[in-house]
Amino acid sequence: MPRKAKLMHTILWRGTQISYGIYLRFNFRVSVKWHAKPPKTACLLVGNHANRNDPFIIGVRLRTPINYMANIEGVDSIRKLISSGIGCFNIKKGRADRQAFIEAMQLIKQGYSVGIFPEGDRSWLGETAKFSSAIPSLAKKLNVPVVMAKSTGHYLSRPRWSDIPRRGKIFIEFDVINQEQMNSLNKTEIYNRISDFIYSNDFTDERIKKVQFTGKNLAVGIENILWKCPICRTEDSIAGNKDTIKCSNCQETFKIDGNQNIKSNNTELAKLSVNNVMDWFNWQIKEFKAHIAENFDTEILNDNNVELLTEPIENEWQSAGKGSLSLSKTSLIWEGNNKKMEFKLDEIMNIVDNFNEYAILNLKQERFQLVFSKTCSYKWTNALQILQSQE
């Protein structure tokens, strides 16, 4: 692959490769396989995304410094400095960011390589999601080879819902859509090539099933993805401590291992076919859909302790205080401090979590922050998605 990069980018890239390479060797057994020869010109790198450190995990194995399109809003100043130094440029989370795509095109025209995670966000359950058709359109417009990177085991190495890494194994595979193929394929064919290659699922991959992931405090952060107890059916009662998941309502406890398998002495878990975190999540989504159907003409969700932040100036946030947040089939309403703000569903693009600290409510023209204290933002993300899919 070409090695063109700015001097500071190259220096920091090489330094990160050495330092992070040592970290990877000590904590993971990384297996790398190339299915085609890497291009000798500037390229577009695309990969699946499930680990916070994917740019580094992939980058350690590439000689060419990559300019990654990444969300660096909300990260601490040191991490932001490192990310910027190794070539990351910001994209607004959960929305099409025209400026970020313009920057990507400018970098390619200057001979630099650009990296994009097409899903737009890290996977919550280690399964690669469908992505926007804008990616193959961008690839055709850039008219450069596409290097595809597929990572497996990276989700179990550091789940989206946790800040604690695990030890295990990561498999990385690379393939290339070369210039000749790019010219002969249409956008749909390019989409399918990328989608088929980078698809991964840590819960079903046969190689990963043979790997034992280990670590400490394996349940910490589980409340960021699980919100309903399968025993007593209470919501917002789940919390993780060390390697134990506990319901504060019925006091039932569940053990979790590094592969996210769930064990309990209660036979109800087996009746529900809940064997791991993905099973538990899928069960609560099924329950959620039933709840929404029953309450479709009334209030679907409510939380009386949610902080709302507005963005009067780009990237400058102001708190409107704490209040109640409710969701119905037509709108999302926040009320607090003698203020009421109503967001119509047809104006809402999504609700996306940012580093398990707060959520971003993306409207077509505006953004807001939501800080939850009683429940997880991902619960609201899924409720909104279910509602919008029924429109």
Helices and strands as residue ranges (DSSP letters): H 7-27, E 28-34, E 44-47, H 54-59, E 66-70, H 77-85, E 89-90, H 98-109, E 113-116, H 134-142, E 146-152, H 154-157, E 168-177, H 179-184, H 187-198, H 206-209, G 222-224, E 238-241, E 244-247, E 253-256, E 262-263, H 267-271, H 277-294, E 301-313, E 316-327, E 331-336, E 339-344, G 345-347, E 348-354, E 358-363, E 367-372, H 377-389
